[in-house]
Amino acid sequence: MADSTEKITGAHFRDVMASFPAGVTINTTVDADGRWWGFTASAFCSLSADPPLVLVCVAKTAECYPAFMATEQLAVHIVQPDHEHVAKLFATRGADKFAGANFVLSARGLPIIDDAASVLECSVYARYDGGDHTIIVGRVEDAILGPHEPVVYYRRDFHRLPLPAEGDLAVSPQA
């Protein structure tokens, strides 16, 4: 273990955090001029069931940052295996991000990947400073559960989850 008095560098911290498996999301919005914006994030989780809230973190240095600070709505896509290339594209600065998948406009006017593992359409509930990121809390207004399994990001690569055999799914009793 490192000496606790040593300063942890950003690179070392990112290396350590890369060993924590995380889901992958593509987050999209539309600005006031109708331009589509998006970014990839693994910093995403559910926050509350009542009201239904999720949070996602966007880097303050991201090209799309101003759009996500001005918007009142966003879509969070849970990435499925066929969209690994799209997730990489959305993580690439300067790339034509929306050229890599089949996006359609939702009823709320948000760009949606038509075959994502799941999609959460959210109104912005709150924003909080998070160091070099901003934490966006979204109130889930609509949720689409797709038929695909999600991918997991671990040690800077995408991995498929092993799926249980039919009938092996554990079911928790309702409280």
C-alpha positions as CSV (number, residue, x, y, z in Angstrom):
1,M,0.0,0.0,0.0
2,A,1.1,3.5,-0.7
3,D,2.1,5.8,2.2
4,S,-1.0,7.7,3.2
5,T,1.0,10.9,3.4
6,E,1.8,10.8,-0.4
7,K,-0.2,13.0,-2.7
8,I,-2.3,10.9,-5.0
9,T,-1.8,12.0,-8.6
10,G,-4.7,12.3,-11.1
11,A,-3.1,9.6,-13.3
12,H,-2.7,7.2,-10.3
13,F,-6.3,7.9,-9.2
14,R,-7.6,7.1,-12.7
15,D,-5.6,3.9,-12.8
16,V,-7.1,2.8,-9.5
17,M,-10.6,3.7,-10.5
18,A,-10.2,1.8,-13.8
19,S,-10.2,-1.4,-11.7
20,F,-13.8,-0.7,-10.6
21,P,-16.3,-2.1,-13.1
22,A,-18.9,0.4,-14.2
23,G,-21.7,0.7,-16.7
24,V,-21.4,2.9,-19.7
25,T,-23.8,5.6,-20.8
26,I,-24.1,7.9,-23.7
27,N,-25.8,11.1,-22.7
28,T,-27.5,13.4,-25.2
29,T,-29.3,16.7,-25.3
30,V,-30.3,19.5,-27.7
31,D,-29.3,23.1,-27.4
32,A,-31.5,26.2,-28.0
33,D,-30.4,26.2,-31.7
34,G,-31.5,22.6,-32.2
35,R,-27.9,21.3,-32.3
36,W,-27.4,17.8,-30.8
37,W,-24.7,17.3,-28.1
38,G,-23.5,14.2,-26.2
39,F,-20.8,12.6,-24.2
40,T,-19.9,9.1,-22.8
41,A,-19.8,8.6,-19.1
42,S,-19.3,5.7,-16.7
43,A,-20.0,8.1,-13.7
44,F,-23.7,7.3,-13.6
45,C,-26.0,5.7,-11.0
46,S,-29.6,5.7,-9.7
47,L,-30.1,8.1,-6.9
48,S,-33.7,7.9,-5.7
49,A,-36.9,5.8,-6.5
50,D,-39.3,8.5,-5.2
51,P,-38.9,10.7,-7.0
52,P,-37.1,8.7,-9.7
53,L,-33.7,10.3,-9.9
54,V,-30.4,9.4,-11.6
55,L,-27.1,11.2,-11.7
56,V,-24.4,11.5,-14.4
57,C,-21.2,13.5,-14.3
58,V,-19.9,15.6,-17.2
59,A,-16.3,16.9,-17.4
60,K,-16.1,20.7,-17.3
61,T,-13.6,20.5,-20.2
62,A,-16.0,18.6,-22.5
63,E,-17.0,20.4,-25.7
64,C,-20.6,19.7,-24.8
65,Y,-20.4,21.1,-21.3
66,P,-22.1,24.5,-22.1
67,A,-25.0,22.7,-23.7
68,F,-25.5,20.4,-20.7
69,M,-25.3,23.4,-18.3
70,A,-28.0,25.3,-20.3
71,T,-30.4,22.4,-21.0
72,E,-33.4,21.4,-19.0
73,Q,-33.5,17.9,-20.4
74,L,-31.2,15.0,-21.3
75,A,-31.4,11.4,-22.4
76,V,-29.2,8.7,-20.7
77,H,-28.6,5.7,-22.8
78,I,-27.3,2.5,-21.2
79,V,-24.8,1.1,-23.8
80,Q,-25.3,-2.4,-25.3
81,P,-22.4,-4.4,-26.9
82,D,-23.2,-3.3,-30.5
83,H,-22.7,0.3,-29.4
84,E,-19.1,0.1,-28.0
85,H,-17.9,2.0,-31.1
86,V,-20.5,4.7,-30.5
87,A,-19.5,5.1,-26.9
88,K,-15.9,5.5,-28.0
89,L,-16.9,8.1,-30.6
90,F,-18.9,10.0,-27.9
91,A,-15.7,10.0,-25.8
92,T,-13.6,11.5,-28.6
93,R,-13.1,15.2,-28.7
94,G,-14.0,16.8,-32.0
95,A,-15.6,13.7,-33.5
96,D,-18.9,13.7,-35.4
97,K,-20.6,11.8,-32.6
98,F,-24.0,11.4,-34.1
99,A,-22.8,9.7,-37.3
100,G,-22.1,6.4,-35.5
101,A,-25.5,5.1,-34.6
102,N,-29.2,5.3,-35.5
103,F,-30.5,8.2,-33.6
104,V,-34.2,9.2,-33.7
105,L,-36.0,12.1,-32.1
106,S,-38.0,11.1,-29.1
107,A,-41.4,12.7,-28.3
108,R,-39.6,15.0,-26.0
109,G,-37.3,16.2,-28.8
110,L,-34.2,14.4,-27.6
111,P,-31.8,12.4,-29.8
112,I,-32.3,8.7,-28.8
113,I,-30.4,5.6,-30.0
114,D,-33.2,3.4,-31.2
115,D,-31.7,0.2,-30.0
116,A,-29.9,1.0,-26.7
117,A,-30.0,-1.4,-23.8
118,S,-32.2,1.1,-22.0
119,V,-32.9,4.8,-22.2
120,L,-33.9,7.3,-19.5
121,E,-35.4,10.6,-20.6
122,C,-34.8,13.1,-17.8
123,S,-35.6,16.7,-16.8
124,V,-32.7,18.4,-15.0
125,Y,-33.5,18.3,-11.3
126,A,-30.3,19.8,-10.0
127,R,-26.6,20.4,-10.8
128,Y,-23.7,20.3,-8.3
129,D,-20.0,21.1,-8.5
130,G,-17.9,18.0,-8.4
131,G,-14.3,19.2,-8.8
132,D,-13.4,18.9,-12.5
133,H,-16.9,17.6,-13.3
134,T,-20.4,18.8,-12.7
135,I,-22.9,16.3,-11.3
136,I,-26.2,16.5,-13.2
137,V,-29.2,15.0,-11.3
138,G,-32.0,14.0,-13.7
139,R,-35.6,13.3,-12.8
140,V,-36.6,10.4,-14.9
141,E,-39.7,11.3,-17.0
142,D,-39.7,8.3,-19.2
143,A,-37.8,5.0,-19.3
144,I,-37.4,2.5,-22.1
145,L,-36.2,-1.0,-21.2
146,G,-34.6,-2.5,-24.3
147,P,-33.9,-6.2,-25.0
148,H,-30.1,-5.9,-25.0
149,E,-27.7,-6.6,-22.1
150,P,-25.4,-3.7,-21.1
151,V,-21.6,-3.5,-21.4
152,V,-19.3,-2.9,-18.5
153,Y,-16.2,-0.7,-18.6
154,Y,-13.3,-2.3,-16.7
155,R,-9.5,-1.5,-16.9
156,R,-10.1,0.8,-19.9
157,D,-11.9,-1.7,-22.0
158,F,-15.5,-2.8,-22.7
159,H,-16.7,-6.2,-21.5
160,R,-19.8,-8.2,-22.0
161,L,-21.6,-9.6,-18.9
162,P,-22.1,-13.3,-18.8
163,L,-25.8,-13.9,-19.0
164,P,-27.5,-16.4,-16.7
165,A,-29.0,-19.5,-18.4
166,E,-32.8,-19.4,-18.9
167,G,-34.4,-20.1,-15.5
168,D,-31.3,-19.2,-13.5
169,L,-32.4,-15.7,-12.7
170,A,-32.7,-15.0,-9.0
171,V,-35.9,-13.3,-8.1
172,S,-36.1,-11.3,-4.9
173,P,-39.4,-11.3,-3.0
174,Q,-41.2,-8.0,-2.9
175,A,-41.1,-6.2,0.4
